[in-house]
Amino acid sequence: MQNLDSTFAALADSTRRAILMRLAKGDSTVMELAKPFKMSQPAISRHLKVLEEAGLISTTIRAQERPRRLETAPLKKAIDWIEKYRQMWEKRYQILDGLLEELQTIQTKGDQQK
């Protein structure tokens, strides 16, 4: 559960989600990632650290650059967890729908007998 906690904590920030969206298009350096934001490079670096600690990104070394890369495994785990609960609630809603239909049928029959 710890991995999920750090994944969801990292995803809770809109800047970090925007960074992940950018990295989904391909690897980027800190400078490239900082361009669209009105933030300093150290502020972006702090966001990158949170993402890296959550396992959502990794750093590669290419000559003088250290581009960041999106890692999808933690996102897959989060999706799987969410899907499990979505399915559970879907089943519960189906049961509730059935009960409501049954009650409506009973009420309609009662109204017709009056």
C-alpha positions in Angstrom: 0.0 0.0 0.0 3.0 2.3 0.6 3.7 2.5 -3.1 0.1 3.4 -3.8 0.2 6.1 -1.1 3.3 7.7 -2.7 1.8 7.4 -6.2 -1.5 9.1 -5.2 0.4 11.7 -3.1 2.6 12.6 -6.2 -0.5 12.7 -8.4 -2.3 15.0 -6.0 -0.4 18.0 -7.4 -1.5 19.5 -10.7 2.1 20.6 -11.6 3.3 17.0 -11.2 0.5 15.7 -13.3 1.4 18.2 -16.0 5.0 17.1 -15.8 3.9 13.4 -16.3 1.8 14.4 -19.3 4.8 16.1 -20.8 7.0 13.1 -20.1 4.4 10.8 -21.8 5.5 12.5 -25.0 9.1 11.6 -24.5 12.1 12.1 -22.2 12.9 15.7 -21.1 15.6 17.5 -19.2 14.8 19.7 -16.2 15.2 22.8 -18.3 12.7 21.5 -20.9 10.2 20.5 -18.2 10.5 23.9 -16.5 9.8 26.0 -19.6 5.9 25.9 -19.5 5.8 26.7 -15.8 6.2 30.0 -14.0 8.5 28.3 -11.5 12.2 28.3 -10.8 14.3 25.3 -11.8 14.8 24.4 -8.1 11.0 24.3 -7.7 10.6 22.0 -10.7 13.4 19.9 -9.3 11.5 19.4 -6.0 8.5 18.2 -8.0 10.7 15.8 -9.9 12.1 14.5 -6.7 8.6 13.6 -5.4 7.8 11.9 -8.7 11.1 10.0 -8.7 10.6 8.9 -5.1 7.2 7.6 -6.0 8.7 5.7 -8.9 6.8 7.6 -11.5 9.9 8.9 -13.3 13.5 7.9 -13.6 16.6 9.7 -14.5 19.0 8.6 -17.2 22.5 9.9 -17.9 23.2 11.0 -21.5 26.5 12.8 -21.9 26.0 16.1 -19.9 22.3 15.8 -19.7 20.1 13.9 -17.2 16.7 13.5 -19.0 13.7 12.3 -17.0 11.6 9.4 -18.3 8.1 8.3 -17.4 7.8 5.0 -15.6 4.3 3.4 -16.1 4.4 0.6 -13.6 3.2 2.7 -10.6 0.4 4.2 -12.7 -0.7 0.7 -13.8 -0.8 -0.4 -10.1 -3.0 2.7 -9.3 -5.3 2.0 -12.2 -5.6 -1.7 -11.1 -6.5 -0.6 -7.6 -9.1 2.0 -8.8 -10.6 -0.6 -11.2 -11.0 -3.1 -8.5 -13.1 -0.6 -6.5 -15.0 0.6 -9.6 -16.1 -3.0 -10.3 -17.2 -3.5 -6.7 -19.3 -0.3 -6.8 -20.7 -1.2 -10.2 -21.9 -4.5 -8.8 -23.5 -2.7 -5.8 -25.2 -0.2 -8.1 -26.6 -3.1 -10.2 -28.0 -4.7 -7.0 -29.5 -1.4 -6.0 -31.0 -0.9 -9.4 -32.6 -4.3 -9.2 -34.1 -3.6 -5.8 -35.4 -0.3 -6.9 -37.1 -1.9 -10.0 -38.6 -4.5 -7.7 -40.0 -1.9 -5.3 -41.3 0.1 -8.3 -43.1 -3.0 -9.6 -44.6 -3.7 -6.2 -45.8 -0.1 -5.9 -47.3 -0.2 -9.4 -49.2 -3.4 -8.7 -50.4 -1.9 -5.4 -51.6 1.2 -7.2 -53.5 -0.9 -9.8 -55.3 -2.9 -7.2 -56.8 0.2 -5.5 
